[in-house]
Amino acid sequence: MDSAISEQRQTLSSTADNGLKIVVVGGFGVGKTTLVRSVSEIRPLNTEETMSQAGEGIDDTGGVAAKTATTVAFDFGRISLDAHNVLYLFGAPGQERFWFLWDRLFSGTLGAVVLVDTRRIADSWYAVDRLEHHGTPFVVACNDFGGTAHPAAEVRDALDLPDEVPLVFCDARSRESSKQVLITLVEHLRDVVAAAAR
């Protein structure tokens, strides 16, 4: 493990008394586990299992044929914002057969990140639909897989995103890039609260 990252891992402060919940959702293989892993200050809990023949014909592995493990429940990470506030990150499983877990994960959530692979944009429609159904504020983050970058306007149009929903590009492997996604979400949540108070 990288020594700089391991030094950042820490125990929860005894003064922490306010937990804030964020969910990371998106299609199968878009990088949700990677994003949670890259920003968590603790060793993340993950429920990744080796993909087996049992999932053949059930899971759509188009575009992610090299994937060998998959999340079967959720990922969990933590970021201490200050002495009293802690951000809890939950990464949802992407395969359709595990979508029944999403409604439970959305319970008590302040907001969400929809992680998108622009090579498979249609895989993100369900996430956007469920968040809109629940009235959960969200941002969209396009994960960089080294392919051809799509202009933001094309992604926004493909997902039919309202102008007020932030759209950013990121590399889920990068701690700084993933932190910027979460900062964008927090700023969006602040704007949503301010608009509701008017």
Contact map, one row per residue, 1 for C-alpha under 8 A:
111011000000000000000000000000000000000000000000000000000000000000000000000000000000000000000000000000000000000000000000000000000000000000000000000000000000000000000000000000000000000000000000000000
111111000000000000000000000000000000000000000000000000000000000000000000000000000000000000000000000000000000000000000000000000000000000000000000000000000000000000000000000000000000000000000000000000
111111100000000000000000000000000000000000000000000000000000000000000000000000000000000000000000000000000000000000000000000000000000000000000000000000000000000000000000000000000000000000000000000000
011111110000000000000000000000000000000000000000000000000000000000000000000000000000000000000000000000000000000000000000000000000000000000000000000000000000000000000000000000000000000000000000000000
111111111000000000000000000000000000000000000000000000000000000000000000000000000000000000000000000000000000000000000000000000000000000000000000000000000000000000000000000000000000000000000000000000
111111111000000000000000000000000000000000000000000000000000000000000000000000000000000000000000000000000000000000000000000000000000000000000000000000000000000000000000000000000000000000000000000000
001111111100000000000000000000000000000000000000000000000000000000000000000000000000000000000000000000000000000000000000000000000000000000000000000000000000000000000000000000000000000000000000000000
000111111100000000000000000000000000000010000000000000000000000000000000000000000000000000000000000000000000000000000000000000000000000000000000000000000000000000000000000000000000000000000000000000
000011111110000000000000000000000000000111100000000000000000000000000000000000000000000000000000000000000000000000000000000000000000000000000000000000000000000000000000000000000000000000000000000000
000000111111000000000000000000000000000011000000000000000000000000000000000000000000000000000000000000000000000000000000000000000000000000000000000000000000000000000000000000000000000000000000000000
000000001111100000000000000000000000000001000000000000000000000000000000000000000000000000000000000000000000000000000000000000000000000000000000000000000000000000000000000000000000000000000000000000
000000000111110100000000000000000000000000000000000000000000000000000000000000010000000000000000000000000000000000000000000000000000000000000000000000000000000000000000000000000000000000000000000000
000000000011111100000000000000000000000000000000000000000000000000000000000000000011000000000000000000000000000000000000000000000000000000000000000000000000000000000000000000000000000000000000000000
000000000001111100000000000000000000000000000000000000000000000000000000000000000000000000000000000000000000000000000000000000000000000000000000000000000000000000000000000000000000000000000000000000
000000000000111110000000000000000000000000000000000000000000000000000000000000000011000000000000000000000000000000000000000000000000000000000000000000000000000000000000000000000000000000000000000000
000000000001111111100000000000000000000000000000000000000000000000000000000000000011110000000000000000000000000000000000000000000000000000000000000000000000000000000000000000000000000000000000000000
000000000000001111100000000000000000000000000000000000000000000000000000000000000001110000000000000000000000000000000000000000000000000000000000000000000000000000000000000000000000000000000000000000
000000000000000111110000000000000000000000000000000000000000000000000000000000000001110000000000000000000000000000000000000000000000000000000000000000000000000000000000000000000000000000000000000000
000000000000000111111000000000000000000000000000000000000000000000000000000000000000111100000000000000000000000000000000000000000000000000000000000000000000000000000000000000000000000000000000000000
000000000000000001111100000000000000000000000000000000000000000000000000000000000000111100000000000000000000110000000000000000000000000000000000000000000000000000000000000000000000000000000000000000
000000000000000000111110000000000000000000000000000000000000000000000000000000000000001111000000000000000001111000000000000000000000000000000000000000000000000000000000000000000000000000000000000000
000000000000000000011111000000000000000000000000000000000000000000000000000000000000001111000000000000000000111110000000000000000000000000000000000000000000000000000000000000000000000000000000000000
000000000000000000001111100000000000000000000000000000000000000000000000000000000000000011110000000000001100101110000000000000000000000000000000000000000000000000000000000000000000000000000000000000
000000000000000000000111110000010001000000000000000000000000000000000000000000000000000011110000000000000000000111100000000000000000000000000000000000000000000000000000000000000000000000000000000000
000000000000000000000011111000010000000000000000000000000000000000000000000000000000000000111100000000000000000111100000000000100000000000000000000000000000000000000000000000000000000000000000000000
000000000000000000000001111101010000000000000000000000000000000000000000000000000000000000010100000000000000000001110000001101100000000000000000000000000000000000000000000000000000000000000000000000
000000000000000000000000111111000000000000000000000000000000000000000000000000000000000000000110000000000000000000110000001100100000000000000000000000000000000000000000000000000000000000000000000000
000000000000000000000000011111000000000000000000000000000000100000000000000000000000000000001110000000000000000000000000001000000000000000000000000000000000000000000000000000000000000000000000000000
000000000000000000000000001111110000000000000000000000000000000100100100000000000000000000000100000000000000000000000000000000000000000000000000000000000000000000000000000000000000000000000000000000
000000000000000000000000011111110000000000000000000000000000000000000000000000000000000000000000000000000000000000111000000000000000000000000010000000000000000000000000000000000000000000000000000000
000000000000000000000000000011111110000000000000000000000000000000000000000000000000000000000000000000000000000000100000000000000000000000000010000000000000000000000000000100000000000000000000000000
000000000000000000000001110011111111000000000000000000000000000000000000000000000000000000110000000000000000000000100000000000000000000000000000000000000000000000000000000100000000000000000000000000
000000000000000000000000000000111111100000000100000000000000000000000010001000000000000000100000000000000000000000000000000000000000000000000000000000000000000000000000000000000000000000000000000000
000000000000000000000000000000111111110000000000000000000000000000000000000000000000000000000000000000000000000000000000000000000000000000000000000000000000000000000000000110000000000000000000000000
000000000000000000000000000000111111111000000000000000000000000000000000000000000000000000000000000000000000000000000000000000000000000000000000000000000000000000000000000111100100000000000000000000
000000000000000000000001000000011111111100010000000000000000000000000000001110000000000011100000000000000000000000000000000000000000000000000000000000000000000000000000000000000000000000000000000000
000000000000000000000000000000001111111100110000000000000000000000000000000010000000000000000000000000000000000000000000000000000000000000000000000000000000000000000000000000000000000000000000000000
000000000000000000000000000000000111111100000000000000000000000000000000000000000000000000000000000000000000000000000000000000000000000000000000000000000000000000000000000111100100000000000000000000
000000000000000000000000000000000011111110000000000000000000000000000000000010100000000000000000000000000000000000000000000000000000000000000000000000000000000000000000000000110110000000000000000000
000000001000000000000000000000000001111111110000000000000000000000000000000011100000000010000000000000000000000000000000000000000000000000000000000000000000000000000000000000000000000000000000000000
000000011100000000000000000000000000001111100000000000000000000000000000000011110000000000000000000000000000000000000000000000000000000000000000000000000000000000000000000000000000000000000000000000
000000001110000000000000000000000000000111110000000000000000000000000000000011100000000000000000000000000000000000000000000000000000000000000000000000000000000000000000000000000000000000000000000000
000000001000000000000000000000000000100111111000000000000000000000000000000010000000000000000000000000000000000000000000000000000000000000000000000000000000000000000000000000000000000000000000000000
000000000000000000000000000000000001100101111100000000000000000000000000001111000000000000000000000000000000000000000000000000000000000000000000000000000000000000000000000000000000000000000000000000
000000000000000000000000000000000000000000111110000000000000000000000000001110000000000000000000000000000000000000000000000000000000000000000000000000000000000000000000000000000000000000000000000000
000000000000000000000000000000001000000000011111000000000000000000000010011100000000000000000000000000000000000000000000000000000000000000000000000000000000000000000000000000000000000000000000000000
000000000000000000000000000000000000000000001111100000000000000000000111111000000000000000000000000000000000000000000000000000000000000000000000000000000000000000000000000000000000000000000000000000
000000000000000000000000000000000000000000000111110000000000000000001111000000000000000000000000000000000000000000000000000000000000000000000000000000000000000000000000000000000000000000000000000000
000000000000000000000000000000000000000000000011111000000000000000001111000000000000000000000000000000000000000000000000000000000000000000000000000000000000000000000000000000000000000000000000000000
000000000000000000000000000000000000000000000001111100000000000000011100000000000000000000000000000000000000000000000000000000000000000000000000000000000000000000000000000000000000000000000000000000
000000000000000000000000000000000000000000000000111110100000000000111100000000000000000000000000000000000000000000000000000000000000000000000000000000000000000000000000000000000000000000000000000000
000000000000000000000000000000000000000000000000011111110000000000000000000000000000000000000000000000000000000000000000000000000000000000000000000000000000000000000000000000000000000000000000000000
000000000000000000000000000000000000000000000000001111110000000000000000000000000000000000000000000000000000000000000000000000000000000000000000000000000000000000000000000000000000000000000000000000
000000000000000000000000000000000000000000000000000111110000000000000000000000000000000000000000000000000000000000000000000000000000000000000000000000000000000000000000000000000000000000000000000000
000000000000000000000000000000000000000000000000001111111110000000000000000000000000000000000000000000000000000000000000000000000000000000000000000000000000000000000000000000000000000000000000000000
000000000000000000000000000000000000000000000000000111111110000000000000000000000000000000000000000000000000000000000000000000000000000000000000000000000000000000000000000000000000000000000000000000
000000000000000000000000000000000000000000000000000000111111000000000000000000000000000000000000000000000000000000000000000000000000000000000000000000000000000000000000000000000000000000000000000000
000000000000000000000000000000000000000000000000000000111111000000000000000000000000000000000000100000000000000000000000000000000000000000000000000000000000000000000000000000000000000000000000000000
000000000000000000000000000000000000000000000000000000111111100000000000000000000000000000000011100000000000000000000000000000000000000000000000000000000000000000000000000000000000000000000000000000
000000000000000000000000000000000000000000000000000000001111110000000000000000000000000000000010000000000000000000000000000000000000000000000000000000000000000000000000000000000000000000000000000000
000000000000000000000000000100000000000000000000000000000011111110100000000000000000000000000000000000000000000000000000000000000000000000000000000000000000000000000000000000000000000000000000000000
000000000000000000000000000000000000000000000000000000000001111110000000000000000000000000000000000000000000000000000000000000000000000000000000000000000000000000000000000000000000000000000000000000
000000000000000000000000000000000000000000000000000000000000111110000000000000000000000000000000000000000000000000000011000000000000000000000000000000000000000000000000000000000000000000000000000000
000000000000000000000000000010000000000000000000000000000000111111100000000000000000000000000000000000000000000000000000000000000000000000000000000000000000000000000000000000000000000000000000000000
000000000000000000000000000000000000000000000000000000000000111111100000000000000000000000000000000000000000000000000000000000000000000000000000000000000000000000000000000000000000000000000000000000
000000000000000000000000000000000000000000000000000000000000000111110000000000000000000000000000000000000000000000000000000000000000000000000000000000000000000000000000000000000000000000000000000000
000000000000000000000000000010000000000000000000001000000000100111111100000000000000000000000000000000000000000000000000000000000000000000000000000000000000000000000000000000000000000000000000000000
000000000000000000000000000000000000000000000000011000000000000001111100000000000000000000000000000000000000000000000000000000000000000000000000000000000000000000000000000000000000000000000000000000
000000000000000000000000000000000000000000000001111000000000000000111110000000000000000000000000000000000000000000000000000000000000000000000000000000000000000000000000000000000000000000000000000000
000000000000000000000000000010000000000000000011111000000000000000111111000000000000000000001000000000000000000000000000000000000000000000000000000000000000000000000000000000000000000000000000000000
000000000000000000000000000000001000000000000111100000000000000000001111111000000000000000011100000000000000000000000000000000000000000000000000000000000000000000000000000000000000000000000000000000
000000000000000000000000000000000000000000000011100000000000000000000111110000000000000000001000010000000000000000000000000000000000000000000000000000000000000000000000000000000000000000000000000000
000000000000000000000000000000000000000000000010000000000000000000000011111000000000000000011000010010000000000000000000000000000000000000000000000000000000000000000000000000000000000000000000000000
000000000000000000000000000000000000000000000110000000000000000000000011111100000000000001111000000000000000000000000000000000000000000000000000000000000000000000000000000000000000000000000000000000
000000000000000000000000000000001001000000011110000000000000000000000010111110000000000011110000000000000000000000000000000000000000000000000000000000000000000000000000000000000000000000000000000000
000000000000000000000000000000000001000000011100000000000000000000000000011111000000000111100000000000000000000000000000000000000000000000000000000000000000000000000000000000000000000000000000000000
000000000000000000000000000000000001101111111000000000000000000000000000001111100000000111000000000000000000000000000000000000000000000000000000000000000000000000000000000000000000000000000000000000
000000000000000000000000000000000000000111010000000000000000000000000000000111110000011110000000000000000000000000000000000000000000000000000000000000000000000000000000000000000000000000000000000000
000000000000000000000000000000000000001111000000000000000000000000000000000011111000011110000000000000000000000000000000000000000000000000000000000000000000000000000000000000000000000000000000000000
000000000001000000000000000000000000000010000000000000000000000000000000000001111110111000000000000000000000000000000000000000000000000000000000000000000000000000000000000000000000000000000000000000
000000000000000000000000000000000000000000000000000000000000000000000000000000111111111000000000000000000000000000000000000000000000000000000000000000000000000000000000000000000000000000000000000000
000000000000000000000000000000000000000000000000000000000000000000000000000000011111110000000000000000000000000000000000000000000000000000000000000000000000000000000000000000000000000000000000000000
000000000000101100000000000000000000000000000000000000000000000000000000000000011111100000000000000000000000000000000000000000000000000000000000000000000000000000000000000000000000000000000000000000
000000000000101111000000000000000000000000000000000000000000000000000000000000001111110000000000000000000000000000000000000000000000000000000000000000000000000000000000000000000000000000000000000000
000000000000000111110000000000000000000000000000000000000000000000000000000000011111111000000000000000000000000000000000000000000000000000000000000000000000000000000000000000000000000000000000000000
000000000000000111110000000000000000000000000000000000000000000000000000000001111101111100000000000000000000000000000000000000000000000000000000000000000000000000000000000000000000000000000000000000
000000000000000000111100000000000000000000000000000000000000000000000000000001111000111110000000000000000000000000000000000000000000000000000000000000000000000000000000000000000000000000000000000000
000000000000000000111100000000000000000000000000000000000000000000000000000111100000011111000000000000000000000000000000000000000000000000000000000000000000000000000000000000000000000000000000000000
000000000000000000001111000000000001000100000000000000000000000000000000001111100000001111100000000000000000000000000000000000000000000000000000000000000000000000000000000000000000000000000000000000
000000000000000000001111000000000001000000000000000000000000000000000000011110000000000111110000000000001000000000000000000000000000000000000000000000000000000000000000000000000000000000000000000000
000000000000000000000011100000011001000000000000000000000000000000000000011100000000000011111000000000000000000000000000000000000000000000000000000000000000000000000000000000000000000000000000000000
000000000000000000000011110000010000000000000000000000000000000000000010111000000000000001111100000011001000000000000000000000000000000000000000000000000000000000000000000000000000000000000000000000
000000000000000000000000100100000000000000000000000000000000000000000111110000000000000000111110011000000000000000000000000000000000000000000000000000000000000000000000000000000000000000000000000000
000000000000000000000000111110000000000000000000000000000000000000000010000000000000000000011111011000000000000000000000000000000000000000000000000000000000000000000000000000000000000000000000000000
000000000000000000000000001100000000000000000000000000000011000000000000000000000000000000001111111000000000000000000000000000000000000000000000000000000000000000000000000000000000000000000000000000
000000000000000000000000000000000000000000000000000000000010000000000000000000000000000000000111111000000000000000000000000000000000000000000000000000000000000000000000000000000000000000000000000000
000000000000000000000000000000000000000000000000000000000110000000000000000000000000000000000011111100000000000000000000000000000000000000000000000000000000000000000000000000000000000000000000000000
000000000000000000000000000000000000000000000000000000000000000000000001100000000000000000001111111111000000000000000000000000000000000000000000000000000000000000000000000000000000000000000000000000
000000000000000000000000000000000000000000000000000000000000000000000000000000000000000000001111111111100000000000000000000000000000000000000000000000000000000000000000000000000000000000000000000000
000000000000000000000000000000000000000000000000000000000000000000000000000000000000000000000000111111110000000000000000000000000000000000000000000000000000000000000000000000000000000000000000000000
000000000000000000000000000000000000000000000000000000000000000000000000100000000000000000010000011111111000000000000000000000000000000000000000000000000000000000000000000000000000000000000000000000
000000000000000000000000000000000000000000000000000000000000000000000000000000000000000000010000011111111100000000000000000000000000000000000000000000000000000000000000000000000000000000000000000000
000000000000000000000000000000000000000000000000000000000000000000000000000000000000000000000000001111111110000000000000000000000000000000000000000000000000000000000000000000000000000000000000000000
000000000000000000000000000000000000000000000000000000000000000000000000000000000000000000000000000111111110000000000000000000000000000000000000000000000000000000000000000000000000000000000000000000
000000000000000000000010000000000000000000000000000000000000000000000000000000000000000001010000000011111111100000000000000000000000000000000000000000000000000000000000000000000000000000000000000000
000000000000000000000010000000000000000000000000000000000000000000000000000000000000000000000000000001111111100000000000000000000000000000000000000000000000000000000000000000000000000000000000000000
000000000000000000000000000000000000000000000000000000000000000000000000000000000000000000000000000000111111100000000000000000000000000000000000000000000000000000000000000000000000000000000000000000
000000000000000000001000000000000000000000000000000000000000000000000000000000000000000000000000000000001111110000000000000000000000000000000000000000000000000000000000000000000000000000000000000000
000000000000000000011110000000000000000000000000000000000000000000000000000000000000000000000000000000001111111100000000000000000000000100000000000000000000000000000000000000000000000000000000000000
000000000000000000011100000000000000000000000000000000000000000000000000000000000000000000000000000000000001111100000000000000000000000110000000000000000000000000000000000000000000000000001000000000
000000000000000000001110000000000000000000000000000000000000000000000000000000000000000000000000000000000000111110000000000000000000000111000000000000000000000000000000000000000000000010001000000000
000000000000000000000111100000000000000000000000000000000000000000000000000000000000000000000000000000000000111111000000000000000010000111100000000000000000000000000000000000000000000010000000000000
000000000000000000000111100000000000000000000000000000000000000000000000000000000000000000000000000000000000001111100000000000000000000001111000000000000000000000000000000000000000110010000000000000
000000000000000000000001110000000000000000000000000000000000000000000000000000000000000000000000000000000000000111110000000100110000000001111000000000000000000000000000000000000000000000000000000000
000000000000000000000001111001110000000000000000000000000000000000000000000000000000000000000000000000000000000011111000000100000000000000011110000000000000000000000000000000000000000000000000000000
000000000000000000000000011001000000000000000000000000000000000000000000000000000000000000000000000000000000000001111101101100000000000000011110000000000000000000000000000000000000000000000000000000
000000000000000000000000000001000000000000000000000000000000000000000000000000000000000000000000000000000000000000111111100000000000000000000111100000000000000000000000000000000000000000000000000000
000000000000000000000000000000000000000000000000000000000000000000000000000000000000000000000000000000000000000000011111100000000000000000000110000011000010000000000000000000000000000000000000000000
000000000000000000000000000000000000000000000000000000000000001000000000000000000000000000000000000000000000000000001111100000000000000000000000001000000000000000000000000000000000000000000000000000
000000000000000000000000000000000000000000000000000000000000001000000000000000000000000000000000000000000000000000011111111100000000000000000000000000000000000000000000000000000000000000000000000000
000000000000000000000000000000000000000000000000000000000000000000000000000000000000000000000000000000000000000000011111111110000000000000000000000000000010011000000000000000000000000000000000000000
000000000000000000000000000000000000000000000000000000000000000000000000000000000000000000000000000000000000000000000001111110000000000000000000000000000000001000000000000000000000000000000000000000
000000000000000000000000011100000000000000000000000000000000000000000000000000000000000000000000000000000000000000010001111111000000000000000000000000000000000000000000000000000000000000000000000000
000000000000000000000000011000000000000000000000000000000000000000000000000000000000000000000000000000000000000001110001111111110000000000000000000000000000001000000000000000000000000000000000000000
000000000000000000000000000000000000000000000000000000000000000000000000000000000000000000000000000000000000000000000000111111111000000000000000000000000000001000000000000000000000000000000000000000
000000000000000000000000010000000000000000000000000000000000000000000000000000000000000000000000000000000000000000000000001111111100000000000000000000000000000000000000000000000000000000000000000000
000000000000000000000000111000000000000000000000000000000000000000000000000000000000000000000000000000000000000001000000000111111110000000000000000000000000000000000000000000000000000000000000000000
000000000000000000000000000000000000000000000000000000000000000000000000000000000000000000000000000000000000000001000000000111111111000000000000000000000000001000000000000000000000000000000000000000
000000000000000000000000000000000000000000000000000000000000000000000000000000000000000000000000000000000000000000000000000011111111100000000000000000000000000000000000000000000000000000000000000000
000000000000000000000000000000000000000000000000000000000000000000000000000000000000000000000000000000000000000000000000000001111111110000000000000000000000000000000000000000000000000000000000000000
000000000000000000000000000000000000000000000000000000000000000000000000000000000000000000000000000000000000000100000000000000111111111111000000000000000000000000000000000000000000000000000000000000
000000000000000000000000000000000000000000000000000000000000000000000000000000000000000000000000000000000000000000000000000000011111111110000000000000000000000000000000000000000000000000000000000000
000000000000000000000000000000000000000000000000000000000000000000000000000000000000000000000000000000000000000000000000000000001111111100000000000000000000000000000000000000000000000000000000000000
000000000000000000000000000000000000000000000000000000000000000000000000000000000000000000000000000000000000000000000000000000000111111100000000000000000000000000000000000000000000000000000000000000
000000000000000000000000000000000000000000000000000000000000000000000000000000000000000000000000000000000000000000000000000000000011111110000000000000000000000000000000000000000000000000000000000000
000000000000000000000000000000000000000000000000000000000000000000000000000000000000000000000000000000000000111100000000000000000011111111000000000000000000000000000000000000000000000000000000000000
000000000000000000000000000000000000000000000000000000000000000000000000000000000000000000000000000000000000011100000000000000000011001111100000000000000000000000000000000000000000000000011001000000
000000000000000000000000000000000000000000000000000000000000000000000000000000000000000000000000000000000000001111000000000000000010000111110000000000000000000000001100000000000000000010010000000000
000000000000000000000000000000000000000000000000000000000000000000000000000000000000000000000000000000000000000111000000000000000000000011111000000000000000000000001111000000000000000110010000000000
000000000000000000000000000000000000000000000000000000000000000000000000000000000000000000000000000000000000000011110000000000000000000001111100000000000000000000001111000000000000000000000000000000
000000000000000000000000000000000000000000000000000000000000000000000000000000000000000000000000000000000000000011110000000000000000000000111110000000000000000000000011110000000000100000000000000000
000000000000000000000000000000000000000000000000000000000000000000000000000000000000000000000000000000000000000000111100000000000000000000011111000000000000000000000011110000000000000000000000000000
000000000000000000000000000001100000000000000000000000000000000000000000000000000000000000000000000000000000000000111100000000000000000000001111100000000000000000000000111100000000000000000000000000
000000000000000000000000000000000000000000000000000000000000000000000000000000000000000000000000000000000000000000001000000000000000000000000111111010000000000000000000111100000000000000000000000000
000000000000000000000000000000000000000000000000000000000000000000000000000000000000000000000000000000000000000000001000000000000000000000000011111000000000000000000000001000000000000000000000000000
000000000000000000000000000000000000000000000000000000000000000000000000000000000000000000000000000000000000000000000000000000000000000000000001111110000000000000000000000000000000000000000000000000
000000000000000000000000000000000000000000000000000000000000000000000000000000000000000000000000000000000000000000000010000000000000000000000001111110000000000000000000000000000000000000000000000000
000000000000000000000000000000000000000000000000000000000000000000000000000000000000000000000000000000000000000000000000000000000000000000000000011111000000000000000000000000000000000000000000000000
000000000000000000000000000000000000000000000000000000000000000000000000000000000000000000000000000000000000000000000100000000000000000000000001011111100000000000000000000000000000000000000000000000
000000000000000000000000000000000000000000000000000000000000000000000000000000000000000000000000000000000000000000000100000000000000000000000000000111110110000000000000000000000000000000000000000000
000000000000000000000000000000000000000000000000000000000000000000000000000000000000000000000000000000000000000000000000000000000000000000000000000011111110000000000000000000000000000000000000000000
000000000000000000000000000000000000000000000000000000000000000000000000000000000000000000000000000000000000000000000000000000000000000000000000000001111111000000000011000000000000000000000000000000
000000000000000000000000000000000000000000000000000000000000000000000000000000000000000000000000000000000000000000000000000000000000000000000000000000111111100000000000000000000000000000000000000000
000000000000000000000000000000000000000000000000000000000000000000000000000000000000000000000000000000000000000000000000000000000000000000000000000001111111110000000000000000000000000000000000000000
000000000000000000000000000000000000000000000000000000000000000000000000000000000000000000000000000000000000000000000100100000000000000000000000000001111111111000000000000000000000000000000000000000
000000000000000000000000000000000000000000000000000000000000000000000000000000000000000000000000000000000000000000000000000000000000000000000000000000011111111111000010000000000000000000000000000000
000000000000000000000000000000000000000000000000000000000000000000000000000000000000000000000000000000000000000000000000000000000000000000000000000000001111111110000000000000000000000000000000000000
000000000000000000000000000000000000000000000000000000000000000000000000000000000000000000000000000000000000000000000000100000000000000000000000000000000111111110000000000000000000000000000000000000
000000000000000000000000000000000000000000000000000000000000000000000000000000000000000000000000000000000000000000000000110110010000000000000000000000000011111110000000000000000000000000000000000000
000000000000000000000000000000000000000000000000000000000000000000000000000000000000000000000000000000000000000000000000000000000000000000000000000000000001111111000000000000000000000000000000000000
000000000000000000000000000000000000000000000000000000000000000000000000000000000000000000000000000000000000000000000000000000000000000000000000000000000001111111101000000000000000000000000000000000
000000000000000000000000000000000000000000000000000000000000000000000000000000000000000000000000000000000000000000000000000000000000000000000000000000000001000111111000000000000000000000000000000000
000000000000000000000000000000000000000000000000000000000000000000000000000000000000000000000000000000000000000000000000000000000000000000000000000000000000000011111100000000000000000000000000000000
000000000000000000000000000000000000000000000000000000000000000000000000000000000000000000000000000000000000000000000000000000000000000000000000000000000000000001111100000000000000000000000000000000
000000000000000000000000000000000000000000000000000000000000000000000000000000000000000000000000000000000000000000000000000000000000000001110000000000000000000011111110000000000000000000010000000000
000000000000000000000000000000000000000000000000000000000000000000000000000000000000000000000000000000000000000000000000000000000000000001110000000000000000000000111111000000000000000110010000000000
000000000000000000000000000000000000000000000000000000000000000000000000000000000000000000000000000000000000000000000000000000000000000000111100000000010001000000001111100000000000000000000000000000
000000000000000000000000000000000000000000000000000000000000000000000000000000000000000000000000000000000000000000000000000000000000000000111100000000010000000000000111110000000000100000000000000000
000000000000000000000000000000000000000000000000000000000000000000000000000000000000000000000000000000000000000000000000000000000000000000001111000000000000000000000011111000000000000000000000000000
000000000000000000000000000000000000000000000000000000000000000000000000000000000000000000000000000000000000000000000000000000000000000000001111000000000000000000000001111100001100100000000000000000
000000000000000000000000000000000000000000000000000000000000000000000000000000000000000000000000000000000000000000000000000000000000000000000011100000000000000000000000111111001100000000000000000000
000000000000000000000000000000110110010000000000000000000000000000000000000000000000000000000000000000000000000000000000000000000000000000000011000000000000000000000000011111101100000000000000000000
000000000000000000000000000000000110010000000000000000000000000000000000000000000000000000000000000000000000000000000000000000000000000000000000000000000000000000000000001111101100000000000000000000
000000000000000000000000000000000010010000000000000000000000000000000000000000000000000000000000000000000000000000000000000000000000000000000000000000000000000000000000001111111100000000000000000000
000000000000000000000000000000000010011000000000000000000000000000000000000000000000000000000000000000000000000000000000000000000000000000000000000000000000000000000000000111111110000000000000000000
000000000000000000000000000000000000001000000000000000000000000000000000000000000000000000000000000000000000000000000000000000000000000000000000000000000000000000000000000001111111000000000000000000
000000000000000000000000000000000000000000000000000000000000000000000000000000000000000000000000000000000000000000000000000000000000000000000000000000000000000000000000011111111111100000000000000000
000000000000000000000000000000000010011000000000000000000000000000000000000000000000000000000000000000000000000000000000000000000000000000000000000000000000000000000000011111111111110000000000000000
000000000000000000000000000000000000001000000000000000000000000000000000000000000000000000000000000000000000000000000000000000000000000000000000000000000000000000000000000000111111111000000000000000
000000000000000000000000000000000000000000000000000000000000000000000000000000000000000000000000000000000000000000000000000000000000000000000000000000000000000000000000000000011111111100000000000000
000000000000000000000000000000000000000000000000000000000000000000000000000000000000000000000000000000000000000010000000000000000000000000001000000000000000000000000001010000001111111110000000000000
000000000000000000000000000000000000000000000000000000000000000000000000000000000000000000000000000000000000000010000000000000000000000000000000000000000000000000000000000000000111111111000000000000
000000000000000000000000000000000000000000000000000000000000000000000000000000000000000000000000000000000000000000000000000000000000000000000000000000000000000000000000000000000011111111100000000000
000000000000000000000000000000000000000000000000000000000000000000000000000000000000000000000000000000000000000000000000000000000000000000100000000000000000000000000100000000000001111111110000000000
000000000000000000000000000000000000000000000000000000000000000000000000000000000000000000000000000000000000001110000000000000000000000001100000000000000000000000000100000000000000111111111000000000
000000000000000000000000000000000000000000000000000000000000000000000000000000000000000000000000000000000000000000000000000000000000000000000000000000000000000000000000000000000000011111111100000000
000000000000000000000000000000000000000000000000000000000000000000000000000000000000000000000000000000000000000000000000000000000000000000000000000000000000000000000000000000000000001111111110000000
000000000000000000000000000000000000000000000000000000000000000000000000000000000000000000000000000000000000000000000000000000000000000011100000000000000000000000001100000000000000000111111111000000
000000000000000000000000000000000000000000000000000000000000000000000000000000000000000000000000000000000000011000000000000000000000000010000000000000000000000000000000000000000000000011111111100000
000000000000000000000000000000000000000000000000000000000000000000000000000000000000000000000000000000000000000000000000000000000000000000000000000000000000000000000000000000000000000001111111110000
000000000000000000000000000000000000000000000000000000000000000000000000000000000000000000000000000000000000000000000000000000000000000000000000000000000000000000000000000000000000000000111111111000
000000000000000000000000000000000000000000000000000000000000000000000000000000000000000000000000000000000000000000000000000000000000000010000000000000000000000000000000000000000000000000011111111100
000000000000000000000000000000000000000000000000000000000000000000000000000000000000000000000000000000000000000000000000000000000000000000000000000000000000000000000000000000000000000000001111111110
000000000000000000000000000000000000000000000000000000000000000000000000000000000000000000000000000000000000000000000000000000000000000000000000000000000000000000000000000000000000000000000111111111
000000000000000000000000000000000000000000000000000000000000000000000000000000000000000000000000000000000000000000000000000000000000000000000000000000000000000000000000000000000000000000000011111111
000000000000000000000000000000000000000000000000000000000000000000000000000000000000000000000000000000000000000000000000000000000000000000000000000000000000000000000000000000000000000000000001111111
000000000000000000000000000000000000000000000000000000000000000000000000000000000000000000000000000000000000000000000000000000000000000000000000000000000000000000000000000000000000000000000000111111
000000000000000000000000000000000000000000000000000000000000000000000000000000000000000000000000000000000000000000000000000000000000000000000000000000000000000000000000000000000000000000000000011111
